[in-house]
């Protein structure tokens, strides 16, 4: 079973290959991916690495967390599962689904219902 690791605060110079190279010192790397902005094509400053086992992943986390890469102290920890239903409301197929009670029509502000 692979263990997925989150790597944050990466400088823009880090590539998939350099990320994989740094983590491979601790064991077998299944995949290494720096997340890229789809509009600009530039790094978002974080990425994910999958390692062969939990033991190897823990060794990499201990060895690399806080390490300086191009003057930036990187953050390395186990990745959390992606949360479903993220966001604070908005327009969906069912219409506006705002979740704040103090925002919306007739709740104060310009043209609101409070005096």
Secondary structure by P-SEA (a helix, b strand, c coil): cbbbbbbccccccccaaaaaaaacccccccccccccccccccccccbbbbcccaaaaaaaaaacccccccccccccccccccccccccccccccccccccccccccccccccccc
